[in-house]
Amino acid sequence: MSRPGLVTTVLLVALAAAGCGASSDRAEREAVSALGVQASPPPPSSLKCSAVSADPRYIAAIRQHGYLKVGVDQNTKLLSYWNPLKKTFTGFEIDLAHKLAQAIFGNPNAVHFRALTTDERTSAVQQNVVDLSIDAITINRERRCQVDFSTVYLLAHQRLLVRRHSDVHSPRDLAGRWVCATKGSTSLTTIEKWQPRAHFDGVQQRTDCLVALEEGWVPAITSDDAILRGFHTQDRLTQIVGPLLAPEPYGIAINKHDPELVRLVDGVLTQMQSDGALKRLYAESFR
């Protein structure tokens, strides 16, 4: 790594902020109270997306090979993580992929996972390397030009992760100091708005930031609290601090030529929200 250098708009589930102290508890209560609230639309933008026509060959090909090709991360505990001892992927997003496969094919194991970097999450969908990506992808206008999105399945918020007893408590403490985030994420853009005087270290893999923090190369990581909570499970000498910097609504990325798959996925998510299955998956992963 370089030297410092979440057919409906109903919010399905909200992710509580992890960490220590009353502010984290309050953030968790606020997140839980958001269940059933409509997700806010993206901010206005002058960006215009090119029109894309539906292509029935996409869904036909998926049905023919009988399984979903799903892009995921391999390093984010609680969300999506490759367990080298069990030789299997685990986490909330992995369980969600199995639920989709069960609903679409009648077989929860009708899914092939492909590990992606943050930069590859949408391009892999565009290039049909995967049928969909379930990889902590924040829905925004720019990405809507590249891929279609399911309804929101989890609402996270960007925050900071620091070492315990750190003197960094919010972005204002990062002036002239290094902060780590993954390339291709919305985190770098957001933190730059909060603290333009910080130095920004963009890395390919999320866990590179955790290494940088542990080695003392950077005093803070900025990312979604869903991701930071996974880092905290790996290193209990860390803590999540500061205000909620920005909402991060996660959606499943799907090829723009495949609106039928979008409708299928949305139908499954809507049912899971209605019968409580999605909330149970969340509780099991983030207990």
Secondary structure, 3 states (H helix, E strand, C coil): CCCCCCCCCECCCECCCCCCCHHHHHHHHHHHHCCCCECCCCCCCCCCCCCCCCCHHHHHHHHHHCCEEEEECCEECCCEEEECCCCEEECHHHHHHHHHHHHHHCCCCCEEEEECCHHHCCHHHHCCCCCEECCCCECCHHHHHHCEECCCCEEEEEEEEEECCCCCCCHHHHCCCEEEEECCCCHHHHHHHHCCCCEEEEECCHHHHHHHHHCCCCCEEEEEHHHHHHHHHHCCCEEEEEEEEEEEEECCEECCCCHHHHHHHHHHHHHHHHHCHHHHHHHHHCC
